[in-house]
Amino acid sequence: MSAKKFVWPPAKPEDGCALVTGGSGAIGAATVKALAADGWPVVVHYGRGADRAQQVVADVEAAGGAAVAIAADLADPSAPPQLLEAAVAALGPVRVLVNNAGITADNLAMQLTDDDWQSVIDVDLTAAFRLIRPALSPMIRARFGRIINVSSVIALRNNPGQANYAAAKAGLLGLTRSVAAEVARRGVTVNAVAPGFIESEMTEGLLGDLVGHIPARRAGQPEEVAATIRFLASPEASYVTGSTLVVDGGLGA
């Protein structure tokens, strides 16, 4: 029996869209614009900050792309599948899923409450699983799918005061590897990106003392993370799966 011939470059589906959770934040907004520049209609998910989400949509449309903003509380177990359904109704099947939404509730482990722990796990890890699960079947049928989970360099190194965040982001890496192995034969790739310290609202006021520890001697820009996600979403990344690409200016080195 002859091996199946692989055609290069693989085609991008004519139908379908990209869904970016946390699409109104710094990394999310940059990712939305990068994917739109590649021709993807993009669903901009937001939990709060409707004005910012609508501005991202306006920016995409001004550049000639297509985007819609959809609100969802990802801590609600019913919200992720409903978000996926709304995305499909608005722009077509989701062929690129970027699990970027995340929250923090920092404290030393001995002082973390159950609510602090659970809220971060629910949004940063469990919501990603609840989106991946229903997204996979249509991707497999289309023989094309790109799932990119936005983890963090905190998943790879210690950061006292963020045990809940570190656990959630490390969990994303394990989820990425396992799902990637399950669907690799079906044209669906699953990868993770681990940003370091990136200029955003989440890191505002924290970067001054940290920059000296980064070999690149600067914080990263959201667009630098988005460029990595853009590559992983592309047909050219069809042989990259189960991987974690670290974008941290050498911090982990």
Number of C-alpha atoms within 10 A of each C-alpha: 3 4 5 6 6 7 7 9 10 14 11 15 14 8 13 20 26 29 33 26 31 27 30 28 25 19 25 28 26 23 28 32 27 21 26 23 16 12 15 25 26 32 30 27 29 25 17 14 12 15 12 16 26 18 14 24 24 16 17 23 16 10 11 12 19 21 26 20 23 21 18 17 16 27 18 11 14 13 17 24 18 13 21 22 16 15 24 18 10 17 20 16 20 25 27 26 26 26 26 23 25 23 14 17 17 17 16 12 13 8 10 16 12 8 10 16 21 16 19 23 23 20 21 30 25 21 24 26 19 18 22 23 12 14 21 21 13 14 23 17 12 17 15 21 30 26 31 29 28 27 31 25 22 22 20 15 12 11 12 12 16 19 21 23 27 25 17 25 27 21 17 25 24 13 20 24 17 12 21 20 14 12 19 17 11 14 17 26 29 29 26 29 24 22 24 22 25 23 18 16 10 14 12 10 10 12 15 11 8 12 17 12 11 18 13 13 13 18 20 20 18 20 19 17 25 22 15 19 27 22 15 26 26 17 17 14 15 21 12 15 23 20 17 20 17 20 21 23 19 13 17 14 7
